[in-house]
Amino acid sequence: MAKPMVTIKVSHIDTPADLQEAFKIREVVYIDEQKINREDEFDEFEDSAHHFLATADGVPAGTCRWRLTDEGYKLERFATLPEFRKKGVGGQLMEAMLDHIADFKASKADKLYLNAQVTAMPLYYKYGFKEEGQRFLECGIEHQKMSRKLA
């Protein structure tokens, strides 16, 4: 029997309630599952970053954010709840974020970059990201910086 398809919707967060849903997802994925310290997960950029929330059939499923830095557009905090992994949530988050950045007119930055957990690198390769530099540990988890030009 085929698994039923889920309807994934991604929106740019513009309400405190949606931001709290995103934070709950990050808490489950990063703090509970990956054992990252709360102080490392939630930082001083929460108010200045552009956050996104993905829902699957109306249920909060994933989140991510981006922010502008001196180096370019930094994509961060991709998190999908375990029960929604391998259903296209990460790809839909990436596409929504890339569309949002393309419409962002306040900067001349032309670089997209992120610090990918090594296990998530296949997703970023699909969107043209290439490895940059050496792998490193962040919060005890192996990461790889990846980047690409803004199309």
C-alpha positions in Angstrom: 0.0 0.0 0.0 1.4 3.4 -1.0 2.0 6.0 1.7 -0.4 8.9 1.5 1.0 12.2 0.3 1.2 15.1 2.7 0.5 18.7 1.7 3.4 20.8 2.8 3.0 24.6 3.1 5.8 26.9 4.1 5.3 30.5 5.3 7.5 33.4 6.3 6.8 33.8 10.0 5.0 37.0 10.9 3.3 36.2 14.2 4.6 35.4 17.7 2.5 32.2 17.8 4.1 30.9 14.6 7.6 31.8 15.9 6.8 29.9 19.1 5.9 26.8 16.9 9.2 27.2 15.2 11.1 27.4 18.5 9.2 24.2 19.7 10.4 22.3 16.6 14.0 23.5 17.2 13.7 22.5 20.8 12.6 18.9 19.9 15.2 18.5 17.2 18.3 20.2 18.6 17.9 20.3 22.4 16.0 17.0 23.0 17.1 14.8 20.1 20.7 16.1 19.5 21.4 17.2 23.1 22.5 20.8 22.1 22.6 23.3 25.0 19.7 25.7 25.0 22.2 28.6 25.2 23.9 27.4 22.0 20.6 26.9 20.1 18.8 30.2 20.8 21.0 33.2 20.2 21.0 36.9 19.8 20.0 36.7 16.1 16.4 35.4 16.8 14.9 38.9 16.5 16.8 40.0 13.3 16.6 36.7 11.4 13.8 35.8 8.9 12.1 32.7 10.2 10.0 30.1 8.2 7.5 27.5 9.4 6.6 24.4 7.4 3.4 22.6 8.0 2.4 19.1 6.8 -1.4 18.8 6.4 -1.7 21.8 8.8 0.6 20.4 11.5 3.9 22.2 12.3 6.6 20.0 10.8 9.8 22.1 10.2 11.5 25.4 10.4 14.6 27.4 9.3 15.8 30.9 9.2 18.2 33.2 7.3 20.0 36.3 8.2 22.3 38.8 6.4 25.9 38.9 7.5 29.0 40.6 6.2 29.7 37.4 4.2 26.3 37.1 2.6 23.0 35.4 3.3 23.5 32.8 6.1 20.9 29.9 6.1 20.5 28.4 9.5 18.5 26.3 11.9 17.0 23.8 9.5 15.0 21.4 11.6 12.3 18.9 10.7 10.4 16.9 13.3 11.3 13.1 13.1 7.8 12.0 12.0 8.0 14.4 9.0 11.5 13.6 7.7 11.9 12.1 4.2 8.6 13.7 3.1 10.0 16.8 1.3 9.8 19.3 4.2 13.5 20.3 4.0 13.3 20.9 0.3 10.2 23.0 0.6 11.8 25.0 3.4 14.9 25.6 1.2 12.8 26.6 -1.8 10.7 29.1 0.2 13.7 30.6 1.8 15.6 31.0 -1.5 12.5 32.6 -3.1 12.3 35.0 -0.1 16.0 35.9 -0.3 15.7 36.5 -4.1 12.9 39.0 -3.4 14.9 40.7 -0.6 16.1 44.1 -2.0 18.0 45.5 0.9 21.4 44.1 0.0 23.9 43.6 -2.8 25.2 40.4 -1.2 25.5 37.6 -3.7 26.6 34.6 -1.6 24.5 32.0 0.2 26.2 29.9 2.8 25.5 27.6 5.7 27.1 25.3 8.2 25.6 22.0 7.4 25.5 19.0 9.7 27.3 16.4 7.6 24.2 14.1 7.6 22.2 16.9 5.9 24.7 17.7 3.1 22.8 15.7 0.4 19.9 18.2 0.7 22.2 21.2 0.2 24.0 19.6 -2.8 20.6 19.4 -4.6 20.4 23.2 -4.4 23.9 23.8 -5.8 25.8 24.2 -2.5 29.5 23.2 -2.6 31.8 22.4 0.3 34.1 25.2 1.5 37.0 24.6 3.8 37.5 21.7 6.3 34.9 20.0 8.4 34.6 21.1 12.0 32.7 20.3 15.2 30.0 22.6 16.3 28.2 21.7 19.5 29.8 18.3 19.3 28.3 17.5 15.8 30.4 17.3 12.6 29.6 20.2 10.2 30.8 21.4 6.8 30.6 25.0 5.6 28.8 25.1 2.2 28.2 28.0 -0.2 26.9 29.0 -3.6 26.3 32.2 -5.5 22.8 33.8 -5.3 21.2 33.1 -8.7 
